[in-house]
Amino acid sequence: MIGLEIYPRKRVVNAATIARFKTLPVANISDCMSRMFAGGARLRPMHDGAIMAGAALTVRTRPGDNLMVHKALDLAQPGDVIVVDAGGDLTNAIIGEIMVGYAKSRGIAGIVIHGAIRDADTLGKDSFPVYACGVTHRGPYKDGPGEINKSIALDGMTIEPGDLVLGDQDGLLCVPYDLADEIYEATVAKHSIEEKMMVAIATGSLDTSWVDKRLSELGCKIYA
Protein backbone atom coordinates (compact mmCIF):
# COMPACT_ATOMS: atom_id res chain seq x y z
CA MET A 1 0.00 0.00 0.00
CA ILE A 2 1.36 3.44 -0.90
CA GLY A 3 2.17 5.45 2.22
CA LEU A 4 2.28 2.45 4.57
CA GLU A 5 5.87 1.17 4.51
CA ILE A 6 8.74 0.43 6.89
CA TYR A 7 12.33 0.26 5.64
CA PRO A 8 15.70 -0.55 7.26
CA ARG A 9 18.40 2.11 7.47
CA LYS A 10 21.27 1.54 5.07
CA ARG A 11 23.85 3.54 7.06
CA VAL A 12 23.93 5.29 10.42
CA VAL A 13 26.25 8.01 11.71
CA ASN A 14 28.50 6.50 14.38
CA ALA A 15 28.59 7.23 18.11
CA ALA A 16 32.00 8.96 17.98
CA THR A 17 30.75 11.47 15.40
CA ILE A 18 27.62 12.14 17.45
CA ALA A 19 29.69 12.77 20.58
CA ARG A 20 32.10 15.25 19.01
CA PHE A 21 29.37 17.29 17.31
CA LYS A 22 27.50 17.53 20.62
CA THR A 23 30.18 19.90 21.92
CA LEU A 24 29.64 22.47 19.15
CA PRO A 25 26.96 25.19 18.89
CA VAL A 26 24.32 24.53 16.25
CA ALA A 27 24.72 28.12 15.04
CA ASN A 28 28.41 27.54 14.22
CA ILE A 29 27.62 24.30 12.42
CA SER A 30 24.89 26.07 10.46
CA ASP A 31 27.30 28.82 9.41
CA CYS A 32 29.69 26.18 8.09
CA MET A 33 26.84 24.73 6.02
CA SER A 34 26.50 28.09 4.21
CA ARG A 35 23.43 29.05 6.28
CA MET A 36 21.40 27.07 3.76
CA PHE A 37 19.90 24.44 6.04
CA ALA A 38 17.48 24.66 8.96
CA GLY A 39 14.56 22.71 10.34
CA GLY A 40 12.41 25.81 10.41
CA ALA A 41 12.09 28.51 13.02
CA ARG A 42 8.84 26.99 14.33
CA LEU A 43 10.66 23.91 15.62
CA ARG A 44 11.50 24.91 19.18
CA PRO A 45 12.84 22.99 22.19
CA MET A 46 9.95 21.91 24.41
CA HIS A 47 12.25 20.52 27.14
CA ASP A 48 14.62 22.17 29.60
CA GLY A 49 17.21 23.06 26.95
CA ALA A 50 19.50 20.00 27.05
CA ILE A 51 21.55 19.44 23.90
CA MET A 52 20.29 16.84 21.43
CA ALA A 53 22.44 14.77 19.08
CA GLY A 54 21.82 11.43 17.45
CA ALA A 55 21.24 9.38 14.32
CA ALA A 56 17.95 10.04 12.54
CA LEU A 57 15.21 7.48 12.45
CA THR A 58 12.73 9.16 10.14
CA VAL A 59 8.95 8.98 10.19
CA ARG A 60 6.42 10.48 7.78
CA THR A 61 2.89 10.38 9.08
CA ARG A 62 -0.52 11.71 8.18
CA PRO A 63 -1.08 14.93 10.13
CA GLY A 64 -2.72 14.15 13.45
CA ASP A 65 -1.89 10.41 13.43
CA ASN A 66 0.87 8.73 15.47
CA LEU A 67 0.55 5.01 14.67
CA MET A 68 3.93 4.91 12.91
CA VAL A 69 5.52 6.95 15.68
CA HIS A 70 4.61 4.17 18.11
CA LYS A 71 6.25 1.66 15.78
CA ALA A 72 9.34 3.88 15.48
CA LEU A 73 9.71 3.89 19.26
CA ASP A 74 9.93 0.09 19.14
CA LEU A 75 12.40 0.09 16.23
CA ALA A 76 14.74 2.84 17.45
CA GLN A 77 18.16 1.97 18.82
CA PRO A 78 19.74 3.65 21.86
CA GLY A 79 21.13 7.03 20.78
CA ASP A 80 18.70 7.50 17.89
CA VAL A 81 16.66 10.65 17.34
CA ILE A 82 13.16 10.00 16.03
CA VAL A 83 12.32 12.72 13.51
CA VAL A 84 8.66 12.94 12.55
CA ASP A 85 7.26 14.84 9.59
CA ALA A 86 3.65 15.34 10.64
CA GLY A 87 3.08 18.07 8.08
CA GLY A 88 3.60 20.91 10.57
CA ASP A 89 -0.06 20.58 11.54
CA LEU A 90 -1.02 21.73 15.05
CA THR A 91 -4.53 20.30 15.20
CA ASN A 92 -3.60 17.11 17.10
CA ALA A 93 -0.68 16.30 19.38
CA ILE A 94 1.56 13.53 18.03
CA ILE A 95 3.28 12.68 21.34
CA GLY A 96 2.95 13.41 25.03
CA GLU A 97 4.27 12.37 28.43
CA ILE A 98 3.64 8.63 28.05
CA MET A 99 5.41 8.25 24.71
CA VAL A 100 8.34 10.35 25.92
CA GLY A 101 8.60 8.19 29.02
CA TYR A 102 8.77 5.10 26.82
CA ALA A 103 11.39 6.73 24.59
CA LYS A 104 13.54 7.49 27.62
CA SER A 105 13.27 3.90 28.84
CA ARG A 106 14.65 2.71 25.48
CA GLY A 107 17.67 5.04 25.49
CA ILE A 108 16.44 7.21 22.62
CA ALA A 109 18.34 10.50 22.36
CA GLY A 110 15.44 12.79 21.41
CA ILE A 111 12.25 13.28 19.43
CA VAL A 112 11.49 15.89 16.78
CA ILE A 113 7.87 16.49 15.85
CA HIS A 114 7.10 18.67 12.83
CA GLY A 115 3.70 19.16 14.38
CA ALA A 116 2.30 19.46 17.90
CA ILE A 117 2.85 17.84 21.30
CA ARG A 118 0.92 17.84 24.55
CA ASP A 119 1.73 17.52 28.28
CA ALA A 120 3.91 20.58 27.75
CA ASP A 121 4.31 21.40 31.44
CA THR A 122 5.77 17.98 32.25
CA LEU A 123 7.97 17.80 29.16
CA GLY A 124 9.18 21.36 29.72
CA LYS A 125 10.69 20.39 33.08
CA ASP A 126 12.46 17.35 31.66
CA SER A 127 15.93 17.11 30.16
CA PHE A 128 14.83 14.64 27.47
CA PRO A 129 15.09 16.55 24.18
CA VAL A 130 11.79 17.21 22.43
CA TYR A 131 11.42 19.66 19.54
CA ALA A 132 8.03 20.60 18.12
CA CYS A 133 6.14 23.36 16.34
CA GLY A 134 3.45 23.86 18.97
CA VAL A 135 1.23 22.51 21.72
CA THR A 136 -2.38 21.30 21.83
CA HIS A 137 -4.35 19.19 24.30
CA ARG A 138 -6.18 17.38 21.50
CA GLY A 139 -4.82 13.85 21.14
CA PRO A 140 -3.82 11.88 18.03
CA TYR A 141 -5.45 9.19 15.91
CA LYS A 142 -3.86 5.78 15.38
CA ASP A 143 -5.03 4.75 11.93
CA GLY A 144 -2.05 5.50 9.69
CA PRO A 145 -0.86 5.74 7.04
CA GLY A 146 2.81 6.45 7.57
CA GLU A 147 6.36 5.55 6.54
CA ILE A 148 9.51 4.79 8.50
CA ASN A 149 13.07 5.33 7.27
CA LYS A 150 12.37 7.20 4.08
CA SER A 151 13.63 10.68 3.18
CA ILE A 152 11.68 13.50 4.80
CA ALA A 153 11.91 17.29 4.62
CA LEU A 154 11.17 19.80 7.37
CA ASP A 155 10.70 23.31 5.95
CA GLY A 156 13.03 22.40 3.11
CA MET A 157 15.72 20.67 5.21
CA THR A 158 16.09 17.11 3.91
CA ILE A 159 16.79 14.38 6.44
CA GLU A 160 17.88 10.94 5.33
CA PRO A 161 17.67 7.94 7.65
CA GLY A 162 20.93 7.69 9.62
CA ASP A 163 21.93 11.35 9.16
CA LEU A 164 23.16 13.31 12.18
CA VAL A 165 20.43 15.38 13.84
CA LEU A 166 21.40 18.16 16.26
CA GLY A 167 19.44 20.55 18.42
CA ASP A 168 20.05 23.27 20.98
CA GLN A 169 18.22 26.43 22.04
CA ASP A 170 18.77 27.93 18.58
CA GLY A 171 16.87 25.15 16.86
CA LEU A 172 17.32 22.03 14.79
CA LEU A 173 19.89 21.05 12.15
CA CYS A 174 20.66 17.95 10.09
CA VAL A 175 24.23 17.15 9.07
CA PRO A 176 24.28 14.80 6.05
CA TYR A 177 26.00 11.48 6.73
CA ASP A 178 28.54 11.84 3.91
CA LEU A 179 29.57 15.39 4.91
CA ALA A 180 29.91 14.96 8.67
CA ASP A 181 33.74 14.90 8.83
CA GLU A 182 34.16 17.90 6.53
CA ILE A 183 31.56 19.96 8.39
CA TYR A 184 33.03 19.05 11.76
CA GLU A 185 36.52 20.26 10.83
CA ALA A 186 35.17 23.53 9.44
CA THR A 187 33.05 24.11 12.53
CA VAL A 188 35.92 23.49 14.93
CA ALA A 189 37.98 26.12 13.08
CA LYS A 190 35.12 28.65 13.15
CA HIS A 191 34.39 28.03 16.81
CA SER A 192 38.05 28.62 17.65
CA ILE A 193 37.94 32.00 15.87
CA GLU A 194 34.82 33.01 17.78
CA GLU A 195 36.36 32.02 21.11
CA LYS A 196 39.31 34.31 20.32
CA MET A 197 36.88 37.12 19.46
CA MET A 198 35.20 36.76 22.84
CA VAL A 199 38.60 37.08 24.53
CA ALA A 200 39.31 40.21 22.47
CA ILE A 201 35.95 41.70 23.51
CA ALA A 202 36.74 41.02 27.15
CA THR A 203 40.15 42.71 26.86
CA GLY A 204 38.95 45.65 24.73
CA SER A 205 41.09 44.66 21.77
CA LEU A 206 38.49 43.57 19.21
CA ASP A 207 39.33 44.82 15.72
CA THR A 208 36.15 46.15 14.04
CA SER A 209 37.89 47.93 11.17
CA TRP A 210 36.30 45.47 8.75
CA VAL A 211 32.95 47.24 9.18
CA ASP A 212 34.12 50.53 7.66
CA LYS A 213 36.05 48.66 4.99
CA ARG A 214 32.95 46.79 3.94
CA LEU A 215 30.79 49.92 3.95
CA SER A 216 33.37 51.63 1.74
CA GLU A 217 33.32 48.71 -0.69
CA LEU A 218 29.54 49.04 -0.89
CA GLY A 219 29.74 52.77 -1.58
CA CYS A 220 28.10 53.85 1.67
CA LYS A 221 28.01 57.64 2.16
CA ILE A 222 28.68 58.78 5.72
CA TYR A 223 27.66 62.36 6.57
CA ALA A 224 29.25 64.34 9.40
C-alpha positions as CSV (number, residue, x, y, z in Angstrom):
1,M,0.0,0.0,0.0
2,I,1.4,3.4,-0.9
3,G,2.2,5.4,2.2
4,L,2.3,2.5,4.6
5,E,5.9,1.2,4.5
6,I,8.7,0.4,6.9
7,Y,12.3,0.3,5.6
8,P,15.7,-0.5,7.3
9,R,18.4,2.1,7.5
10,K,21.3,1.5,5.1
11,R,23.8,3.5,7.1
12,V,23.9,5.3,10.4
13,V,26.3,8.0,11.7
14,N,28.5,6.5,14.4
15,A,28.6,7.2,18.1
16,A,32.0,9.0,18.0
17,T,30.8,11.5,15.4
18,I,27.6,12.1,17.4
19,A,29.7,12.8,20.6
20,R,32.1,15.2,19.0
21,F,29.4,17.3,17.3
22,K,27.5,17.5,20.6
23,T,30.2,19.9,21.9
24,L,29.6,22.5,19.2
25,P,27.0,25.2,18.9
26,V,24.3,24.5,16.3
27,A,24.7,28.1,15.0
28,N,28.4,27.5,14.2
29,I,27.6,24.3,12.4
30,S,24.9,26.1,10.5
31,D,27.3,28.8,9.4
32,C,29.7,26.2,8.1
33,M,26.8,24.7,6.0
34,S,26.5,28.1,4.2
35,R,23.4,29.1,6.3
36,M,21.4,27.1,3.8
37,F,19.9,24.4,6.0
38,A,17.5,24.7,9.0
39,G,14.6,22.7,10.3
40,G,12.4,25.8,10.4
41,A,12.1,28.5,13.0
42,R,8.8,27.0,14.3
43,L,10.7,23.9,15.6
44,R,11.5,24.9,19.2
45,P,12.8,23.0,22.2
46,M,9.9,21.9,24.4
47,H,12.2,20.5,27.1
48,D,14.6,22.2,29.6
49,G,17.2,23.1,26.9
50,A,19.5,20.0,27.0
51,I,21.6,19.4,23.9
52,M,20.3,16.8,21.4
53,A,22.4,14.8,19.1
54,G,21.8,11.4,17.4
55,A,21.2,9.4,14.3
56,A,18.0,10.0,12.5
57,L,15.2,7.5,12.5
58,T,12.7,9.2,10.1
59,V,8.9,9.0,10.2
60,R,6.4,10.5,7.8
61,T,2.9,10.4,9.1
62,R,-0.5,11.7,8.2
63,P,-1.1,14.9,10.1
64,G,-2.7,14.2,13.5
65,D,-1.9,10.4,13.4
66,N,0.9,8.7,15.5
67,L,0.5,5.0,14.7
68,M,3.9,4.9,12.9
69,V,5.5,6.9,15.7
70,H,4.6,4.2,18.1
71,K,6.2,1.7,15.8
72,A,9.3,3.9,15.5
73,L,9.7,3.9,19.3
74,D,9.9,0.1,19.1
75,L,12.4,0.1,16.2
76,A,14.7,2.8,17.4
77,Q,18.2,2.0,18.8
78,P,19.7,3.7,21.9
79,G,21.1,7.0,20.8
80,D,18.7,7.5,17.9
81,V,16.7,10.7,17.3
82,I,13.2,10.0,16.0
83,V,12.3,12.7,13.5
84,V,8.7,12.9,12.6
85,D,7.3,14.8,9.6
86,A,3.6,15.3,10.6
87,G,3.1,18.1,8.1
88,G,3.6,20.9,10.6
89,D,-0.1,20.6,11.5
90,L,-1.0,21.7,15.1
91,T,-4.5,20.3,15.2
92,N,-3.6,17.1,17.1
93,A,-0.7,16.3,19.4
94,I,1.6,13.5,18.0
95,I,3.3,12.7,21.3
96,G,3.0,13.4,25.0
97,E,4.3,12.4,28.4
98,I,3.6,8.6,28.0
99,M,5.4,8.2,24.7
100,V,8.3,10.4,25.9
101,G,8.6,8.2,29.0
102,Y,8.8,5.1,26.8
103,A,11.4,6.7,24.6
104,K,13.5,7.5,27.6
105,S,13.3,3.9,28.8
106,R,14.7,2.7,25.5
107,G,17.7,5.0,25.5
108,I,16.4,7.2,22.6
109,A,18.3,10.5,22.4
110,G,15.4,12.8,21.4
111,I,12.2,13.3,19.4
112,V,11.5,15.9,16.8
113,I,7.9,16.5,15.8
114,H,7.1,18.7,12.8
115,G,3.7,19.2,14.4
116,A,2.3,19.5,17.9
117,I,2.9,17.8,21.3
118,R,0.9,17.8,24.6
119,D,1.7,17.5,28.3
120,A,3.9,20.6,27.7
121,D,4.3,21.4,31.4
122,T,5.8,18.0,32.2
123,L,8.0,17.8,29.2
124,G,9.2,21.4,29.7
125,K,10.7,20.4,33.1
126,D,12.5,17.3,31.7
127,S,15.9,17.1,30.2
128,F,14.8,14.6,27.5
129,P,15.1,16.6,24.2
130,V,11.8,17.2,22.4
131,Y,11.4,19.7,19.5
132,A,8.0,20.6,18.1
133,C,6.1,23.4,16.3
134,G,3.5,23.9,19.0
135,V,1.2,22.5,21.7
136,T,-2.4,21.3,21.8
137,H,-4.3,19.2,24.3
138,R,-6.2,17.4,21.5
139,G,-4.8,13.8,21.1
140,P,-3.8,11.9,18.0
141,Y,-5.4,9.2,15.9
142,K,-3.9,5.8,15.4
143,D,-5.0,4.8,11.9
144,G,-2.0,5.5,9.7
145,P,-0.9,5.7,7.0
146,G,2.8,6.4,7.6
147,E,6.4,5.6,6.5
148,I,9.5,4.8,8.5
149,N,13.1,5.3,7.3
150,K,12.4,7.2,4.1
151,S,13.6,10.7,3.2
152,I,11.7,13.5,4.8
153,A,11.9,17.3,4.6
154,L,11.2,19.8,7.4
155,D,10.7,23.3,6.0
156,G,13.0,22.4,3.1
157,M,15.7,20.7,5.2
158,T,16.1,17.1,3.9
159,I,16.8,14.4,6.4
160,E,17.9,10.9,5.3
161,P,17.7,7.9,7.7
162,G,20.9,7.7,9.6
163,D,21.9,11.4,9.2
164,L,23.2,13.3,12.2
165,V,20.4,15.4,13.8
166,L,21.4,18.2,16.3
167,G,19.4,20.6,18.4
168,D,20.1,23.3,21.0
169,Q,18.2,26.4,22.0
170,D,18.8,27.9,18.6
171,G,16.9,25.2,16.9
172,L,17.3,22.0,14.8
173,L,19.9,21.0,12.1
174,C,20.7,18.0,10.1
175,V,24.2,17.1,9.1
176,P,24.3,14.8,6.1
177,Y,26.0,11.5,6.7
178,D,28.5,11.8,3.9
179,L,29.6,15.4,4.9
180,A,29.9,15.0,8.7
181,D,33.7,14.9,8.8
182,E,34.2,17.9,6.5
183,I,31.6,20.0,8.4
184,Y,33.0,19.0,11.8
185,E,36.5,20.3,10.8
186,A,35.2,23.5,9.4
187,T,33.1,24.1,12.5
188,V,35.9,23.5,14.9
189,A,38.0,26.1,13.1
190,K,35.1,28.6,13.2
191,H,34.4,28.0,16.8
192,S,38.1,28.6,17.7
193,I,37.9,32.0,15.9
194,E,34.8,33.0,17.8
195,E,36.4,32.0,21.1
196,K,39.3,34.3,20.3
197,M,36.9,37.1,19.5
198,M,35.2,36.8,22.8
199,V,38.6,37.1,24.5
200,A,39.3,40.2,22.5
201,I,35.9,41.7,23.5
202,A,36.7,41.0,27.1
203,T,40.1,42.7,26.9
204,G,38.9,45.6,24.7
205,S,41.1,44.7,21.8
206,L,38.5,43.6,19.2
207,D,39.3,44.8,15.7
208,T,36.2,46.1,14.0
209,S,37.9,47.9,11.2
210,W,36.3,45.5,8.8
211,V,32.9,47.2,9.2
212,D,34.1,50.5,7.7
213,K,36.1,48.7,5.0
214,R,33.0,46.8,3.9
215,L,30.8,49.9,3.9
216,S,33.4,51.6,1.7
217,E,33.3,48.7,-0.7
218,L,29.5,49.0,-0.9
219,G,29.7,52.8,-1.6
220,C,28.1,53.8,1.7
221,K,28.0,57.6,2.2
222,I,28.7,58.8,5.7
223,Y,27.7,62.4,6.6
224,A,29.3,64.3,9.4
